[in-house]
Amino acid sequence: MKNYSQSTLTQLQHKARAILLCSITLCLLSAVSYAQSETSLLAANSINANSLRYLHIDTALQPEKVHTMRDVPWFVEKFKLSLGVFFPVNNTDIKVSNVHTGNGTDLDFEDDLGFNKNSTTFLADFQWRSSSRSRFDLSYYRINRSSDYSLKKDITFGDHTYNINSSVNAFFNTSIYRFSYGYAILSKPTYEAGLLVGAHVVKANLGIGLNGENLNLAYSDDLGFTAPLPDFGLWGGVSLSDRFALNGEADYLSLKIGDIWGRILGFNFLATYKVLPNLQLSAGYTGLNFKVDVTKTNLEGNLKWGYNGPNITAAFTFGRKSWQ
């Protein structure tokens, strides 16, 4: 075995220690570098995750515009203007008496005063659908009737008595305004049905006058009133094809307002055909039946009359449907 001097051994020990220190230093530097790289990667991932989370929250906070599509029958339109002709059969029973004496004759205007049972007039209706379920309607009817007749019996009307064989002129004029709101409880692709609430405002004027060559002998009696008659009802419609539909409604109410008591029964049934996308033709049957008791300063009227008959209408539709 080779022998080394003491100085040589000391030098070898110093070199070994130096090599060991260098190795340890390199290992520590590598570990620190690795740790720093891992920390940077984790921080970057955390930042990305937070960014995505905040982005998701910000996106979620944005109001989402949702447009709900509803499939409803084809006859449900935004706006509908209907004009037509009404052919009512009239039935008019009226008694106008003096409030002090109570004298008055029950008169059938058709039989006792020569009024025609059949008449012709126009009608108009405007409908607005604020939504696929809600509808507002405004309707108007005007029916003016008159006759010249030789009495077949004595009658008392108002403050006067008109004797048999007297020549009289009689008239009965009415204007009817109707406003209603309806809500469809059932609303399906081919049918709808709901409730309605509204009012008929009846403006009426009626009277009898004696015709005579001597104006000093001529006299007349008349009664005028405006009766607001609220009503409730049902309505609905069904689509039988993409062009043909059936619609109907009925309303009723009995109520006293001030010095006027009134009762109304109304109905309307239609068969509708879509000729063009914005044009519809309808044929139907309409009924307006009233009973009104009214008291004025010196007259009291008891009226019962009805207009029932067929009608023909044309409807023009327009406006963007908000539910589509």
Secondary structure as GFF3:
##gff-version 3
##sequence-region A 1 324
A	DSSP	alpha_helix	6	61	.	.	.	ID=ss1
A	DSSP	beta_strand	79	86	.	.	.	ID=ss2
A	DSSP	beta_strand	89	98	.	.	.	ID=ss3
A	DSSP	beta_strand	107	108	.	.	.	ID=ss4
A	DSSP	alpha_helix	109	112	.	.	.	ID=ss5
A	DSSP	beta_strand	121	129	.	.	.	ID=ss6
A	DSSP	beta_strand	134	150	.	.	.	ID=ss7
A	DSSP	beta_strand	155	157	.	.	.	ID=ss8
A	DSSP	beta_strand	160	162	.	.	.	ID=ss9
A	DSSP	beta_strand	167	187	.	.	.	ID=ss10
A	DSSP	beta_strand	191	210	.	.	.	ID=ss11
A	DSSP	three_ten_helix	215	217	.	.	.	ID=ss12
A	DSSP	beta_strand	220	239	.	.	.	ID=ss13
A	DSSP	beta_strand	244	257	.	.	.	ID=ss14
A	DSSP	beta_strand	260	276	.	.	.	ID=ss15
A	DSSP	beta_strand	279	295	.	.	.	ID=ss16
A	DSSP	beta_strand	299	318	.	.	.	ID=ss17
###
